Structure formats: structure tokens, C-alpha cells
Amino acid sequence: MLKGMYWVWQGKKFGNQIADFIGMHRDLYHGAMEEGGCKVHMLKLYQLKAEGYSVELAAYDSCKFLIPGLRTIEDKFGSQEQIEHARSCVMKLVASQCA
């Protein structure tokens, strides 16, 4: 059980680094990951870090969950500045990946 808690803690820590890299609020990042379909995302993030993923590469990988997750959060709570800012940051990241 302690090992699982450690993995979750490490995954959250890595997720916080990813959120900072993207430029969005950390709590919104974690919520959008869950709402976007990446259940137990902290364990997934731990796995990515253990496999040697960089923060940048993991951020790109997160976009497929963040875009629908932010939409779901906005549908639940309405349009808010923090959500719009996060969406803008994610879309810039996606655009930079395609360039």
C-alpha cells in the first residue's frame, strides 16, 4: 500500500511539473486529466516518468486528455477565465507540436 501511495505522490509531482510547463493551474491540470478520460492519471504519470519521459513529452501526451477534460469542466461550471487561459496554453502547445 505504501508503494502505491508513493507512486501516486510521484505522479502528482510530475503532473505539477507538466502543468507548470504548460502554464496552467496545477489543480485544473489534474482535474482536466481525470475529466478527459485518463482515470488514475497520477499512476499513469508515474509510469511515464519511470519510463524516462521528459516533462515536455509528457505534456504533449497529456493534450489528448486535457482538451476534452477542459471542455467537460467548462460544461459543468460555465466559462471561466482560468479555464480559458488553460485551453489557450494547451492549444499553443498543440500548435507548437505541429510546427
Short mmCIF file of the C-alpha atoms (twelve columns), coordinates in Angstrom:
data_MODEL
# 
_entry.id   MODEL 
# 
loop_
_atom_site.group_PDB 
_atom_site.id 
_atom_site.type_symbol 
_atom_site.label_atom_id 
_atom_site.label_alt_id 
_atom_site.label_comp_id 
_atom_site.label_asym_id 
_atom_site.label_seq_id 
_atom_site.Cartn_x 
_atom_site.Cartn_y 
_atom_site.Cartn_z 
_atom_site.pdbx_PDB_model_num 
ATOM 1  C CA . MET A 1  0.000   0.000  0.000   1 
ATOM 2  C CA . LEU A 2  2.804   2.417  0.816   1 
ATOM 3  C CA . LYS A 3  4.382   1.748  -2.558  1 
ATOM 4  C CA . GLY A 4  1.110   2.705  -4.272  1 
ATOM 5  C CA . MET A 5  0.886   5.921  -2.267  1 
ATOM 6  C CA . TYR A 6  4.466   6.731  -3.245  1 
ATOM 7  C CA . TRP A 7  3.671   6.157  -6.932  1 
ATOM 8  C CA . VAL A 8  0.638   8.450  -6.711  1 
ATOM 9  C CA . TRP A 9  2.686   11.128 -4.926  1 
ATOM 10 C CA . GLN A 10 5.424   10.914 -7.564  1 
ATOM 11 C CA . GLY A 11 2.816   11.041 -10.334 1 
ATOM 12 C CA . LYS A 12 1.228   14.152 -8.848  1 
ATOM 13 C CA . LYS A 13 4.646   15.762 -8.517  1 
ATOM 14 C CA . PHE A 14 5.394   15.026 -12.190 1 
ATOM 15 C CA . GLY A 15 1.928   16.303 -13.142 1 
ATOM 16 C CA . ASN A 16 2.624   19.557 -11.312 1 
ATOM 17 C CA . GLN A 17 5.815   19.966 -13.340 1 
ATOM 18 C CA . ILE A 18 3.829   19.343 -16.530 1 
ATOM 19 C CA . ALA A 19 1.164   21.882 -15.522 1 
ATOM 20 C CA . ASP A 20 3.884   24.457 -14.856 1 
ATOM 21 C CA . PHE A 21 5.454   23.702 -18.247 1 
ATOM 22 C CA . ILE A 22 2.095   24.152 -19.991 1 
ATOM 23 C CA . GLY A 23 1.353   27.303 -17.983 1 
ATOM 24 C CA . MET A 24 -1.908  26.213 -16.400 1 
ATOM 25 C CA . HIS A 25 -3.069  25.892 -12.794 1 
ATOM 26 C CA . ARG A 26 -1.942  22.614 -11.244 1 
ATOM 27 C CA . ASP A 27 -5.319  21.638 -9.793  1 
ATOM 28 C CA . LEU A 28 -7.034  22.368 -13.099 1 
ATOM 29 C CA . TYR A 29 -4.467  20.190 -14.893 1 
ATOM 30 C CA . HIS A 30 -5.177  17.221 -12.614 1 
ATOM 31 C CA . GLY A 31 -8.949  17.720 -12.811 1 
ATOM 32 C CA . ALA A 32 -8.914  18.027 -16.601 1 
ATOM 33 C CA . MET A 33 -6.809  14.879 -16.927 1 
ATOM 34 C CA . GLU A 34 -9.410  12.912 -14.942 1 
ATOM 35 C CA . GLU A 35 -12.400 14.514 -16.683 1 
ATOM 36 C CA . GLY A 36 -10.764 13.950 -20.060 1 
ATOM 37 C CA . GLY A 37 -10.691 10.203 -19.589 1 
ATOM 38 C CA . CYS A 38 -7.299  9.483  -18.036 1 
ATOM 39 C CA . LYS A 39 -8.551  7.730  -14.932 1 
ATOM 40 C CA . VAL A 40 -5.917  7.112  -12.248 1 
ATOM 41 C CA . HIS A 41 -3.828  9.655  -14.134 1 
ATOM 42 C CA . MET A 42 -1.329  10.056 -11.301 1 
ATOM 43 C CA . LEU A 43 -0.303  6.421  -11.695 1 
ATOM 44 C CA . LYS A 44 -0.085  6.922  -15.466 1 
ATOM 45 C CA . LEU A 45 2.139   9.969  -14.915 1 
ATOM 46 C CA . TYR A 46 4.341   7.984  -12.547 1 
ATOM 47 C CA . GLN A 47 4.673   5.307  -15.225 1 
ATOM 48 C CA . LEU A 48 5.643   7.882  -17.868 1 
ATOM 49 C CA . LYS A 49 8.280   9.372  -15.577 1 
ATOM 50 C CA . ALA A 50 9.628   5.907  -14.736 1 
ATOM 51 C CA . GLU A 51 9.884   5.192  -18.480 1 
ATOM 52 C CA . GLY A 52 12.040  8.291  -18.887 1 
ATOM 53 C CA . TYR A 53 9.548   10.686 -20.460 1 
ATOM 54 C CA . SER A 54 10.612  14.323 -20.286 1 
ATOM 55 C CA . VAL A 55 8.210   16.936 -18.926 1 
ATOM 56 C CA . GLU A 56 7.801   18.291 -22.461 1 
ATOM 57 C CA . LEU A 57 6.980   14.909 -23.992 1 
ATOM 58 C CA . ALA A 58 4.546   14.070 -21.176 1 
ATOM 59 C CA . ALA A 59 2.891   17.476 -21.682 1 
ATOM 60 C CA . TYR A 60 2.299   16.676 -25.358 1 
ATOM 61 C CA . ASP A 61 0.921   13.272 -24.357 1 
ATOM 62 C CA . SER A 62 -1.441  14.960 -21.865 1 
ATOM 63 C CA . CYS A 63 -3.122  17.132 -24.505 1 
ATOM 64 C CA . LYS A 64 -5.354  14.307 -25.725 1 
ATOM 65 C CA . PHE A 65 -6.928  14.250 -22.242 1 
ATOM 66 C CA . LEU A 66 -6.714  17.947 -21.400 1 
ATOM 67 C CA . ILE A 67 -8.709  19.230 -24.377 1 
ATOM 68 C CA . PRO A 68 -11.853 17.144 -23.698 1 
ATOM 69 C CA . GLY A 69 -11.315 17.468 -19.936 1 
ATOM 70 C CA . LEU A 70 -11.320 21.262 -20.049 1 
ATOM 71 C CA . ARG A 71 -14.461 21.142 -22.203 1 
ATOM 72 C CA . THR A 72 -16.184 18.892 -19.645 1 
ATOM 73 C CA . ILE A 73 -15.177 21.159 -16.760 1 
ATOM 74 C CA . GLU A 74 -16.436 24.200 -18.661 1 
ATOM 75 C CA . ASP A 75 -19.748 22.442 -19.350 1 
ATOM 76 C CA . LYS A 76 -20.122 21.757 -15.619 1 
ATOM 77 C CA . PHE A 77 -19.038 25.153 -14.252 1 
ATOM 78 C CA . GLY A 78 -19.519 27.573 -17.133 1 
ATOM 79 C CA . SER A 79 -16.984 29.718 -18.908 1 
ATOM 80 C CA . GLN A 80 -14.278 30.949 -16.545 1 
ATOM 81 C CA . GLU A 81 -11.068 32.882 -17.089 1 
ATOM 82 C CA . GLN A 82 -8.868  30.135 -15.634 1 
ATOM 83 C CA . ILE A 83 -10.357 27.524 -17.976 1 
ATOM 84 C CA . GLU A 84 -9.963  29.815 -20.994 1 
ATOM 85 C CA . HIS A 85 -6.346  30.511 -20.050 1 
ATOM 86 C CA . ALA A 86 -5.625  26.793 -19.672 1 
ATOM 87 C CA . ARG A 87 -7.271  25.998 -23.019 1 
ATOM 88 C CA . SER A 88 -5.183  28.704 -24.678 1 
ATOM 89 C CA . CYS A 89 -1.984  27.273 -23.168 1 
ATOM 90 C CA . VAL A 90 -2.863  23.745 -24.291 1 
ATOM 91 C CA . MET A 91 -3.722  24.889 -27.817 1 
ATOM 92 C CA . LYS A 92 -0.395  26.753 -28.065 1 
ATOM 93 C CA . LEU A 93 1.372   23.566 -27.025 1 
ATOM 94 C CA . VAL A 94 -0.526  21.551 -29.638 1 
ATOM 95 C CA . ALA A 95 0.296   24.151 -32.302 1 
ATOM 96 C CA . SER A 96 3.986   24.093 -31.380 1 
ATOM 97 C CA . GLN A 97 3.998   20.313 -31.702 1 
ATOM 98 C CA . CYS A 98 2.564   20.523 -35.210 1 
ATOM 99 C CA . ALA A 99 5.031   23.197 -36.353 1 
# 
